[in-house]
Amino acid sequence: MSLTKIFQGFLFLLFAGLSFFVYLEQTSLLSEKAHSRLTLYQNGFTAERVLPPHGSELLAELGKQNKFQFFQYIHSTDSSYNLTEGELISSSAHPLAVLFPIELSDTRSFDEGRLQVKLYKADLQEKVIGNFQHALIALITTYLLLAISFSLLMFRFKRAIRYSANYINGLSNHSFTAFEPSKLSSEFKPISLALEASKVKLKANLDKAEEESDKLTKIAYQDPVTGLPTRAVFTQKLESFSALSKEQIGLMAIIKATELAQINDNLGRTAGDDYLAEIANCIRKSISEFPDSECFRISTADFAVFIPGLILKDGIPFLESLKSLFDEYQQSLSTESVAHVGLVPYQHDSEPVKLLTLADTAVSIAQTLGPNCFHMQDKFNGDEIYGDTRWKDAIDDLIKRQALKFYQQPIHPCRTEVLVYKELLTRFYNSEGKFLPTTTVIAMAERHGMILELDKLIIIKTMMMLINNPNMDGAYGINISASSIMQDSFVAWIKDQLGKKRHIAARLVFELNESGMQTNLSASHKFVRVLHSVGARVSVEHFGMGFTSFKFFKEVRPDYIKLDGSYTDGIAQDTNNKFFIKMIVDIARRLGIRVIATSVERQEEKLILERMHIDGLQGYYISQPQAALTSD
């Protein structure tokens, strides 16, 4: 927040506080005067004083010392003595009168009758309101003068700062224009002198900066997470093949960190960086016996290794060593796998694009073989999309075999009255019973237009599991692709399936990714309405990562929203995350939407989120995924 906003806010709060103090003072003064007037009236009724029995006479007698808003005398036996004058309820036309409420009433009984009066109060209110108005005018005038004066002062400062910033930008571009000291006079004189000195020193240090640029370039080409050379260096390596001698051969391996997205989602970005760093360490260990080998990080989740002087079969020890290291690391990581490796040969005339395509094909095939598997690919076998074709066959096979298993991870309710659910995590396995990377399976299914059948399989298997296992109580959440709900045929199918088994539908919560739903809010709203019509519910996961997140409250109206795990990570230090979560919780609660925090990995995060009135918590600190019962 800028200094201007802070000062203006402080100034506003200060004068608001002073206004409130004046209000309290005038309220107290009004109360004292009202009490004095009422006491004076009440003290007039002494034992020695004889009051006339007739109402008009009594009013004349008491009116000598008092002025009445309302006067009512009721005689015990003779109604002709009764008298009622004035207004029982009176209101001032002044808009500030509501701030100074006052009531001066007295009721007493005599032997001859009963007297009820309300003393005149308008003069007291008018005086207090007048005092308060004068004080407010003085305070507001002072406030405006200070605010305007400060704004003018800040305008002068900002103008000087802009000039300084522009001059500094010019210096950074080696533009040494003439300096204008008049624009930085008075308080800015030290800055003026410093800029002049900087200009002189910068010119003198240009040669030194050029010498250091080579060192900085080397640092820029090193990945900060793994310490490996980046893609730019890898590209230069590929381009250098054309300069190799004809007898030069070797192997290139592509290692894909297939669990990065899942680890980032479940454990946070820091855990994802640790995961990548450990993969880099495994690669370094596996190539330690090949002194001329080189390793690179070429994308977010991809690594590349060059081992010169080897033919394809000579790379088997490297692959087996790397797989062994990945298997060992997986035991502590608790994921489906660590990474997959594709190995291909290269020679002096290898074209970079074809070599990378061949390596990508090998990695795709390795992913279909099971956790941490590798595949060696010598050539394309006449099909340049063999990797994709392999995935299409693998997905078609697992759909036919209904080869999936469920793991369940509960959501912890933060209050007893909050109803949450257990999330079912789908895991796919190949014909050999080895698990396939879930994110890759989903991505490939969407690429090949098979996601509808895959989502239908997940839904059918979930419903059968709940039907065949009555001991599984409560609600269960299942993940389906947002692209499926955009298809009218799929929406009609799911309505038909759930409509036939409403008692099961009432226990299902369909989880969809926020970014996918945002592509078509109308279709997303229609899907939510259809599910609600059959008793099912909807949860939006990874909420808060899109630019139009709040439209869900108005247009989609899900039953649950699951905050993206990035809002949990570092919440103890990140006030922006806290503000966003508080705002989400406040709006969602008004609309009856439950808010669930994900990726809760530490007790500190759990306690902070509970204090923020989150409805539910999910993460490895709450509970790790466990195998669920399956139905065949």
N, C-alpha and C positions, 0 to 999 in steps of 0.2 A: 504494500500500500504506500502511495506517495506521501511525502511530507505535507503537501497541501491538504490532502484528504484527512490525514491524521489531525492536523491543526484545526481544520474546519470542523471536524467531528468533535474534537476536544472543546472548541469554542462553543459549539452548539450545546454540548452536554453541560458545560459550565453555566451558560445563561439559562438553560432549561432548569438546572438545579437552583440557580438564584431565583428564578421565577416561582419555582415550587416553594422555596423558603419564604418568599414574600407572601405567597398564598397561605402558607401555614400561619404566618404571623398575623395576617388580616383575619383569618378564621378564628384564631385564638382571641384577637381583640374583639371580634364580633360576639364571641361566646361570653367574654367577660361583661361587655355592655348589656347583653341580653339578660345575663344572670342578675346584674345590678338592677335593671329595670323591673324584672319580675320580683326580686326580693323587696324592692321599695314598695311595690304594689301590695305584696303579701303582708308587709309590716304595718300597713295601714289598718288592718283588721285587729284592733286591740279589744281587750275585754271591756274597757270603759266606753268604747265608741258605740253609740246607738245609731243604727241604720234605719232609714225610713222603709216602711213595708211595701210601698208602691214602686213598681219597676222604674217608672220615669223619674221619680224622685231619687231613687237609688242611683240611677245613671248620672243624674245631675250632681249628686253628692260625690260619687267616685270620680266623675269626669273632671273635677277641679284639679286633681293631681295626676290623672292618667288619661291617656288617649287609647281608644279601643278600636281594634279591627272588627271584633265581634262581641256582642253583649246580649246575654239571654238570662232573664230572671223569670222563674216559674214559682208562683205563690202556691202554698200548700192547700189552701181552701178556696181562695177567691181568684178566679181566672182573670177578672178584670184588672188585677194588679200585674198580670204577666206583661213582659216586654221582651221583644227580640229585635235587635238592630245590627247592621253590619254584615260582613261576609265571613262565613265559617272557613271557607277555603279561598285564599287569594293568591294570585301569581303575578310576579313582576314581569313586565314586558322586556326588561333588559336581558340580553342573551347570557350575561355572566351571572345572573341571579341563581341559576341552578348550582353554581359552585359554592354558594354561601346559604345553604338551607338553615332556617331558624324557626323555632316554634315557641311562642310565649303564651302559654295557655294555663288557666287556673280554674278549678272547679271546687266549690265549697257549699255546704248546706247550713241553713239557719233554722231557727224554730218556725219561722213563718214561710220559708221557701228554700229554693235552690238556685245558686248563681253560677253560671259558666261564662267565662270571658276569654278572649284572646287579645293580648295587648298589641298595640300598633308597632310594627317592626320595619316598615318600609324605609323610614329615615335612617335606621341603623344599617340596613342593607345598602342603601344608596351611598352612604358615606364610605363604607368598607369597599364597595365596588369602585367608587371614585378613586380611593387610595390605590387600589390594586391596578386600575387602569393607568394611572399616572406612573406607577412603578414599572408596569409592563412597557409603556411607551419609552421610558428612560432606558430600560434594559435593551429593548429591541433597537433603539437608536444607537446605543453604544455597541451592540452586537454588529449591526450593519456597518458602522464606521470601522470597527476593528477588522471585520471580514473583508471589506473593500480595501482597506489600507494594506492588509496582508496580501490580498490578491494582486494589488499593484506592485507591491514589493517583490512578490514571487514572479510576476511578469518580467520585471527587470532582471531578476536572477536567472530566469529561464532563458531570456534573450542572451545573457552573457554565457550561460552554459551551452546553448546551441552554437554560439560562435566558437567557443572553445572546442566543442565536439567536432564541428566541421573542420576546424583547423587541425585537430588531431587526426581526423580521417585523411585530410590532405597530406599530413606528414607520413601516415602509414602507406600512402600511395606514392611517396617520394615526391610530393608536390610542395616545394618550398616557397610559397608565395609570401609577399610582404606582410608582416604582422601589423595590426592596427591596435596599438596600446590604448587608444581612447575608448575602445569597446570593453576593455577590462581594467577599468580604473577603480579607485577606492578600495573596497574590500577584496576585489579580484586582482589586486596588484601582485600578490604572490603567485597567482596562476599565470599572469602575464609573464613574469620573470621566468617561471618554470618552463613555459612553452618556448620562450626564446632560447633558453639553455638546451631544451630537448632538440630543437631544430639544429643547433650547432653540433650537439653530440651525435645526432642521428646521421648527419652527413659524414662525420668522422668514422662511424661504426658500420657503414655500408659494406666496406670490404670484409670486415670481420663477419658480418651477417651472411655474406655469400659463402664464406668458408664453412660456416656452421650449417648451411642449408643441406649439405650432403648428409650430415649426421641426422638432421631432422627427417630427411627423406627415408633413411633406413628405419627410423622409429615408426614412421607412418606406414611402412610396409610390414609391420609386425602386429599380429592380432593380440590385443591386450588380454583376452581371456585365456587363450591357450599358449601364447608365446610363439606361435608358429607364423611363418610367412603367410601373407594374405593372397587373395585371388590375383591381384595384379602381378605378383612375382610368379605365381603358377602360370598365368597367361604367357609371360615372357619365356618360361620354361618350355611351354608347348611350341611357341614360335621358333624356339632355337633348334627344333628337330631338323629343320631344313639345312642347318649348318653341320649336322653330324656326318661323320664318314660312313661309307656304305656298310661297313661291318658292325656299326653300332646297333645294338638291340637292347631290350630291357622290358620291364614290367611296370604297368601302372595300375594302382588299386584305388578305387573310390570307396570310401567308408561313409555310410549314411547313418547319422545318429537319429534313428527312427522314433525314439521316445522323448525327444526334446519338447514337442508341443504338449504332451501329456504331463511331463514334469513341470513345465512352466505353469500349466493350468492348476495342477494339484499342489505343488510345493513352492511355487513362486520363481521369479527370474533368477534370484541368487542361487537357488538349487539347480536351475538350468545351466548357469555358468559353471557351477562345480561339476556337473555331469559332463559338460563339454571338455573341461580341463582334465578330468579323469580319463576320458576317451583319448585325449592327446597323449597322456602319460602311457596308456596301454600301447598306443601306436609306437611311441618312442622305444618302449621296451622290446616290442616285437621286431623292430628293424635295427636293434643294437648290433646284431651280428652282420649287418650289411653296411659297412662303413661309408659307402658312396651313396647311400639312399638319401632321399629328401622327402620331407613331409610338409603339407600346406593345409590351411583351412580356406576352402574355396567358396563357401557360402554359409548361411546360418547354421545348417545342420550337416554339411558335407565336408569331408576331408579327402585329400589326395596324397598318394605316396608313389614316388618313382624309385624303382630299384634297377639300376643299370646292369647290363651284362648277364642277365638270366633269361632262360626260356621259360615257357608257361609252367611246365611240370616242376621246375626248380622253386617255384613260388609256394608250393604246398607247405613246407615247414613254416614259412612266414604266416600263412593263413591259419594253420592249426595253432600256432603260438598265439596269434591275435584272438582267435575264438576262445582259447583257454582263458586268456586274460579277461575277455568280456564275460564269460560264464562265471568266473570268480567274482567279478565286480557286480554282476547281476544279483548275486546272493545277498549283498548288502543294500542293493538299490530297490529291491522288491517291485520290479516292473516286469512286463512280458518279455522284454529282451533289452539289449544295450545298443547294438548296432549291427548292420549287415554290410558285407564286403563283396565287391565285384572286382575281379582281377582280369586284366587283358594285357596282351603283349604289344609292344611298339617297336618300331625301327626307324631308320633315318628318314624315310619318306612318308611316315604316317601323317595323315591329314588330321589336324586338331579336332575338327567338328566330328568326323567319323569316329575318331578314337574316343571322344567323350560320349557319343551316342552308344557305342559298343559297351563302354564301361557302365553307362546308365542302365542298359539292358541287363548286364550281368547282375547289377545290384537289385533290379526289379525281380529277377528270377530268384536271387538269394532270399529275398523277403518272403517268397512263397514256400521256402523250404523249412522254415521254423526259426526259433530264437537264435540270434547271433550266427546264423549260417553264412556261408560264402559260396560263391559260384565263379568258376573260371570260364571265360568266353573267348574263344579263339577267333571266331568270325560270326557274321550275321546269319549264316545258314540260309541265305536268300530272303530273309524277312527282317527288315530294319525296325520293325515295331514288335519284335519277338517278345520283349519284356512286357509290353502292354497286353499282347495276346496271351501270354502266360498268366497274367493277372486276371484277364477275362475268363479264362478256363478255370482258374482257381476259385474265383467267386461263384461261377456257375456251379462248380462242383460242391462248394460248401452250402449253397442254397438247396441243391438237390438232396444232399445228405443231412440238411438241417444241422450243420456242424457249428453250433454255437453253445456257449456256456455262460451262465450268469454269475456275477459276483455282486453282492449287495453291500452298500455302505449307508448306514443310517444317518439321518439328520437329527441333531439334538435340539429339542424344543427349549426355549429359554424361559417359558412360562407354562404352567400346567394347563391353561386353557387353550394353548396353541396346538392345533393339529397339524403335524408334518407327515413325513413319509420316509421310506427307505428308497434310495436310488439303486436301480439295477444297472450294473455296468456289463455291457455285452463284450464277450471275448470270442474270437473265431479261431478255429484250428483246421489244419489241413488233413489230408487223408492219412498221414502218419501220426496224427494226434498232437502235432506241434502247433503252438499258438502262432498266429500271424499278427503283425502290427495293426492294431485297430484303426488308427488314423489313416494308414495306407489303404486298408480294405475299403473304408468309407469313401476315400478320395477316388480310388479306382472304380468303385461301383457307380459313383456319380459320373465319372468320365465315360464309362461304357453304357450308361443308361440302364443300369441294373439296380439302382438304389430303391426304386419302388418295391421290387420283389424282396429286396433285403429288409426293408422296413416292415413289409407285411409279415415276413418270417419272424422278425423280432416280436411283433405284436401278437401273432398267433401263439408262439412259444410261451410268451409271458402269460397269456390268458389260460393256456392249458396248464401251466405250472400252478397258477392260483386255484384252478378248478380241482386238480388232482392232489393238491397238498393243502387240505383245510387247516392244518396247523400253522400255515403261514398267514398271520393276521395282519391287519393294518393296510395302509396304502403303499403302493410301489410306483416309483417313477421310472420311465423308460425313455431313452434318447432316440429320436428319429430325426431324419434330415429335413431341414426347412424347405428344401427343393421339392420334397414329396407333397407337402401340404398345399403347394401351388397348383397341383393337378386335381381337377374336379373329379376325375375317376377315382383317385385315391381317397378323397374326402368322402365320396359316396360309399366307397367300400368300407371305410372305417366306421361310418355311421351305421351301416347295415350290420357289421360284426358286433359292435358294441350295443346296438339296439336290441339284439337277440339275447344278450347277457348283461342286462343293466346292473345286476348285483356285482358283477365283476368290473364293469365300467366304472362304478362308483369308487372302486379301489385303485384306479389307474390315474397317474399323473404323467402327461406327455411333456417331456423336456425338449425345447427347441432353442437353437442358437439365435441370439438377438439380431446379429448382423444379417442372418439369412431371412428372418421375418421382416426386416426393414425393407427388403427389396420389393415387397408388395404388401403394404399394410392392409389393404382391402381384403386380399385373400387370407391374410393372417387372422383378421377379425372374423371372417366367415368361418374359418377353421375352429376358432375358439367358441363361437356360437354353436357350431355343430356338436362339439364335444360337450359343452354345457347342456345341450338339449338331451343328451343320453346319460348325463350324470358324471361324466369324466371331468378332469381338471387339467389345466395347462400351467407349465412353469417355463419362464424365459431364463435361459442360462447365459453366462458371460454378459450380464446386464451392466450397462454403464460404459461400454466401449464405443458405442455409436454416437453420432452427432444428434440424433433425433430420439434419444432414449425416452424422454418424457412423453412422447406421443403415445407410447404404449399405455400410459395411464388413461389417456383420453379415448384412444381409438381401438386398442386391442383388448384391454381389460383382462389380463391373465390372472390366475389365482395366486401364483407365486412368482417372485423374481429372485434369481440367484446372482448375487453380485459377482463380478469377475474377481478372480483370486488376486489380481494386482492391487485391489483396494484393501485387502487384508494385510498383505506383505508390507511391513514397516509402518503400520497404522499408529504405533506408539509415537513416532516422530513426525508423521506426515499430517499436518493440520488440514490440508486440502482434502485428503481422503476422509477425514472425520466430518468435515463440513458437508461433503457430498453425501455421505451415508446418512447423516442426520436429516438432510433435506429429502432424500429418497424415503426414509422411514416415515417422516412426517406426512408426506403426500400419500404414500401407499396406505398408511393406516387410516386415513380419512376415506379411502376408497375400498377398504376391506381387503387389501392385497397384502399377503405375507412376504416379508423380506428375509432372505436366507444368505448368510455370509459363507463363502467357500474358502478352501485352502487355509483353514485354521490349523496352524502347526505348532503354536506355542501357547502356554498358559496365559502369558501376558496379553496376547491377541484375544483370547477367549474372554478374559475379564473385561477388557476395554469394550468389546462388542456387546457384551451383556449389559454394560452400563449405558450403552447407546440404544437400548430397547430393540435390538434385533430379535426377530421372531425365532430364528433357528440357526444352528451352526453345523458346518460340515467340514471335515478335513481329517488328516491323519492323527492330529492330537485328539480329536473326538472319537474316531474309530477308523481302523483300516478296513479296506474291502475284504469281505469273506465270501467263500463259495456259497452260492444259494442252491436250494434244491432245484433239480431240473425235471422236466417231464418229457417223456419220449413219445 
